[in-house]
Amino acid sequence: MKFDEFPAQALMEITARPPLVFVRGKGSWLWDHEGKRYLDFVQGWAVNCLGHSPSVIVDALAEQSRKLITPSPAFYNEPSMQLAQRIVERSCFQRVFFTNSGAEANEGAIKLARKWGALNKGGAYEIITFEDSFHGRTLATMSASGKPGFRERFEPKVPGFPKARLNDLASVERLITERTVAVMLEPIQGETGVIPATDPFLRDLRELTRQRNLLLMVDEIQTGVGRTGKLWGYEHAGIAPDIMTLGKMLGGGVPLAALVATDAVSCFEHGDQGGTFNGNPLMAAVGCAVMDAVLAPGFLEGVEARGAYLMKGLSNLSARHGLGEVRGRGLLVALDLKHDIASKVTEIARDAGLLLNAPRPSLLRLMPALNLSQEEIDTMLAMLDGALRQTFEAHNAPGA
């Protein structure tokens, strides 16, 4: 079937898409409508932690779908309770509310913090967030985000989100007033180019929020569930936040996310929060399968080892082509190209059968499956090397 035989025009136009249709996936590989194979280092924007169509997820969906798909969130179901228990047993939190997307989880976190402020801080409602951050595409989460392209869209925004600078504690302190209820941040800012909050900054921020009776909220949509080599990104700094949000990898490819909080902060009253599909057993069963796989002996150590191997390979490529910094943690990694050629590199790589992400004009972001092989990393590095050479030759730029 040719591309123009698909009814692509029926979809609302929201982004530029290449003229190909993916029809099958397995592990680190995708196949398009013409049978061409692609090595996938995007994985649905860090969603498919176990790769495409892993047997544990396929089996969990099939088994649960034969039992119960959704009974309504007005009733308990066993998979949601089991998944919540897996999360609280392995974290510093005691309560979980499941959602369908990371943006929805962050929206719930904002509501929870404001409710806590109403009850405990005289109606304080402002949440300090950070420049270049990304928390979602609802009105409130766009308002919380510091992504430059969001500033003028869909005005008026939701008020109450002053912006500090990442890794600058003084910039946070200057924004604290009697209206402040919380500080919210990503352990690694993914959309702005994989910029980590340093461990000392996170520890100092935790101490500051405790001193000022503020909540610390970590958006782990992109870093949670093993992406950084630890189960949760906040663990690297050895801190205990008050609220955490999860998404992407929690469902391993299905729509599943979560708002997680301590008992002391979990102040929702009946009617404050809900959702038709939240915590449905079909998605929760997949979440259980994902958590069991990620928590299997040696899995997280493998993520750390493969991340180090990937970063070393990218550093060698960077030195060979005169590029910039390689940064990240685990298998969330960025390569600074030093030239605004990222879109061209991704286009050439895609034509060669390699899928990469370019969140900035001069930056590549790599988010492969957590269980990819060393051989697949080597294949990617060789293909990226070729794409870089071809790009620099076409632009007559340094690096060829």
N, C-alpha and C positions, 0 to 999 in steps of 0.2 A: 504494500500500500504506500503510495506517495504522500508526501507531507500535505500537499494541497487538496488531498482527498479527505483529510480530517477536518471536522467543523471547528477549527480554531477561532473563527470569528464569533462564535457563540460565547466565548469567554470575555469578561470585562477586561479592558486594557489597563493594566496596573504596572507593568514593567516590560522592558525589552527582552524578548525570548528568542533564542536561535531557532531556525526551522527544523527541529528534530523532536521526536516524541519517544520518551523512554517507555519501554514495554516490559522489561524484565530486569531483575537485579539479583545478585548473589554475592554476599560478602563485600569485597571492595570493588566490585565490578558492576557496571550497568550496560544494557544493550538497548540500542534505539530501534526504530521501526524498520530500518534497513538492515538490521543485524550487526551493525558496527558495535564494537566493544570499547568501553571507556573505563579507565582506572579513576575511581571517584575519591578525591581528597576534599570534597565538600560535605558529602553525606547528609544532605538535607539541612545544611547549616548546623553542623554538630549535633544532629538529631540521632542518627543511626549508630549508636554506640557499639552495637554488635554486628554492624554491616547490614547489607540489604537482605531481607527475608531470611533471617537466621531461624534454624529449626526450633529453638526454644520459644520464640515468639509465635511462629506459625502454629506450633503445637498448643501453646497456651490459648490462642484465639480459637482454634478449632474445638478444644476441649470445653472451654468456658461457654462458647456459643451454643453448645448442645445442652448446657445446663440452665443458664440464665443470662440474658443480655442486659436488661435494666429493670429493676422493680420500682423505681422512683427513689429520689434521695430522701424521701420522707420515711424510709425504712432502712434498717441495717442490711448490709450484704457482706458475706464472708471475705471475698477478695479485698475489698476496701479496708476492712479491719486488719487483715493480714499484712497488707502493704504499709499501712500506717504504723503498725507495730515494727516492721522491719526498719522504717525510717527512725522512729524514736529510740529504738534499741541501739542504733549506731550513731546517734547525734546527741547534742546537748538540749534537745527540745522534747516536749511532752505531748504536743497536740498537732494534728494535721487536718487540713481542709483541702480536698482535691478539686482541681479545676481542669479545664480543657486546654488551656494555653498559658504560656508564661506571662503574657500581658494581663490575663485575667487573674493570675496569682498575684502579680504586683499590684493590680487594682485592689484586690482584697487586702493586701498588706498595708496599703495606704489607708484604707478604711479602718483596719484594725488599729493602726497607730493613732489615727484621729479619735477613734472611740476611746482608746486608752488615755489620750490627752484630755478628752472631755471629762473623764472620770477621775483622773489623777493629777492633772496639771492645770486646772482652772480653764479648760477650753483651749489649751495650746494645740495648734494644728499644723504649723509649718514643719516641713520635712526638708532638711538640707540635703541636696543632691549635688552632683558634680558636673563640671564642664565636660563635654564630649561623651557623657554617659548615654546609655540606651536602655530603656526599661519597657518598651512596647509601643503599640500604635493606637491604644484607646486615647481618649482626650486627656484623662488624668495621667496616664503613663507617658504620653508625649510631652505633657507639661513638666513631668518629673525629669525627663531626659534632657541632657545637655547637648544633644546632637545638633550642630549648627543648622542643618537643613530644616529642622522642625520649628524654628523660631517664629516664622511668619505664617505658618500653615494653620488653618482651621481656627482662626481667632474668633472670640476671645478664649484664651487658654484657661485652665483651672488654676487659680492662684494658690500660693503657699509653698513654692519650691525654689528657694534661693539657691544659687549655685556656688559651690566652693571649687578649689583646684585640687585635683588628686595629688596625694603625697605632700600636701601643704597643710599642716595642722593649724597654722595661724589663720589661714583663710577660712577654716571651719569655725574657729573660735570667734572671729569677727562677725559672723552671721548669727550667732546664738543670741536670742532675745527671750523675753517672757512668752513669746508665741511659739517657740521651738519645741517640738515634741520628739523629733527623731533625726537621725542621720542615716541615709540610705546610699549604698554603693555596691558596685560589682567588684569582687576580688580581682578580676582582670577585665578591663574595658575591652570588649571584643570588637564592637563595630568601629571604634576609633583606631584600631590597629594593634590589638593585643597589648595593651598597656597595663602592666600589673600594679596594683596597690602593693607597696612594699610591706614586708612583714613588720618592720619597726613602726611604720605609719599605722597599720591596722592595730597594733598593740597600743600605741599612743592614743588612737581614736577610741578604742574600747575604754581606756582609762578616763579619757575626757568625758565621754558620754556617761560613764558611771558617776563621775564627780558632779556633773550638771543635771543628773536625773533625766537623761534622755535615752531613748531606745536606739539600739544599733541594729540596722536592717541590712542583711546581705542578699543581693540579687544573684543567686547561683544558677540562673537559667542556663548559662553557657558553661559554667565551671563545675556544677554539681554532678554527682553520680559518676565519679572516677575520671573525668576529663583531664584533671591536672596531676594524676598519679596518686592522689588521696581521694577518699570518698567525697569529701566536701572541700571546697577551696579554702574556707576559713581555717581549716585544720593546720595549714602550713604555718600560720602565725600563732597558733596555740591559743586562740581566743574563743569566747563563748558568746555569740550574738544573741539578741532577743527574738529576732524574726528572721526567717530564711525563706526564699522562694526558689522553687525548682521547676523545671520544664524540660524541653528538648529530650535529653537522653533518658529521663525517667520513664518515658514510654517507648524508647528504642525505635520510634518511627510511627507510633500511633498517638493521637491527641490526648496527652496526659500531663498535668502539671500539679503543683501543690504549693499551698501556703502553710508554713510550718512555724510554730511559735512555742515559747515556754508557757507553762501554766500561769505564771504571774501576769503575762501579757494577754492571755486568751480571754478577752472580755466581751466577745460578741454575745448579744442576747438573742433570743428566738425572734426570727424575722429580719435580723440585721444582714444575714448573708445566706446565699443559696445558689441554686442553678439546676436546670433540668437534668443535665447529664453528669453533674459532678459526682465523682466516685462511683460511676457505674461499674459493675463487676467485670464487664468485658475488657475495659481498659485497665482496671486495677489488676486483673489476672496477668496481663502483660507486664505491668510494673513489677509484680512479684517475681516474674521470670527474669526480668532485667536485673533487679537487685540481687537475686541469687547468683546470676552469672558474674556480676561485677564483684560480689563478695566472695567468690570461690577462691580457695587458696592459690596465691601466686598471681592472681589477675592484675591487681593494682601495681604490684612490683613489675609486672610485664609492661604496663602502660608507662611507668617511669623509665624503664630500660629502652623501650622503643622510642619514647620521646627524646631521650638523650641521643640515641643513634640518629634520629631524624635531624635534630638541631646540629649535630656535628656534620652531617652530610650537607646541610644547607649552608653552614659556615664555610665549608670547603668551596661550595659553589659561589658564595659571596666573594671570597678571596680571589677565586679564578676570574670572575667577571667584574671585579671592582665595585661590588654592591655594598649595601649598608648592613645595619644590625640585624641579627637573628635574635628574636626574643619570644618568650612565652613560658609555659610550664606544661609538663606532660605532653599531651597530644593536642594542645591548642597553641599554635606556633605561627609567627609572622616573619616574613622576609622583606626588609626595606630595599627597594630596587634603586633608590636614589634618583630615579628619572620617572616621569609621568608616562610610563609604558605598561602599567599593569593590565589595562584592558586589552592591549595588543598581545601581551604574553599569554593571557588566558584564552584569547581567540585562537592563537597559533597552537597552544597546547590542546585545546578542545578538538581542533581539526586533526591533531595527531592521536587523539584518544585519551587525553588526560583532562580531568575536570578540576579546576582551581577557582578560588574566590578572590576577588579584588575589592576589598571594602574601601580602599583609598586609591587615588590615581597612581601612587608610587609604591603600593604595598600589596603583597600577597598574603592571604591567611589560609592556613592549612588545618583542616579539622577531620582527619580520617577516622575510620572505624578504630575503636580502641583495641581490637583483636587482630589488626592487620599483621601481615608477616614482614620480616626484615627484607625478604626478596621483593615485596611490593613497594617498600620504601626505596630500595635500590632502583627499581623500575621507574618510579616517580622521579627520582633525582636525575636519572639519565634522560628522561623525557623533558624535564624542566630545563636541563642543560641545553638540549637541542632547541627548545623554544626560546630561551634567552639568546643563544647565538643567532638564531634566525631574526629575532626582533632587533638586536643591535646591528646586524648587517643591513636590515631594511632601513634603519634610522641613521646609519653611519655614525653610531654613537660609540663611546668607550665601552669595553666589556666584551666585544666580539673576539 
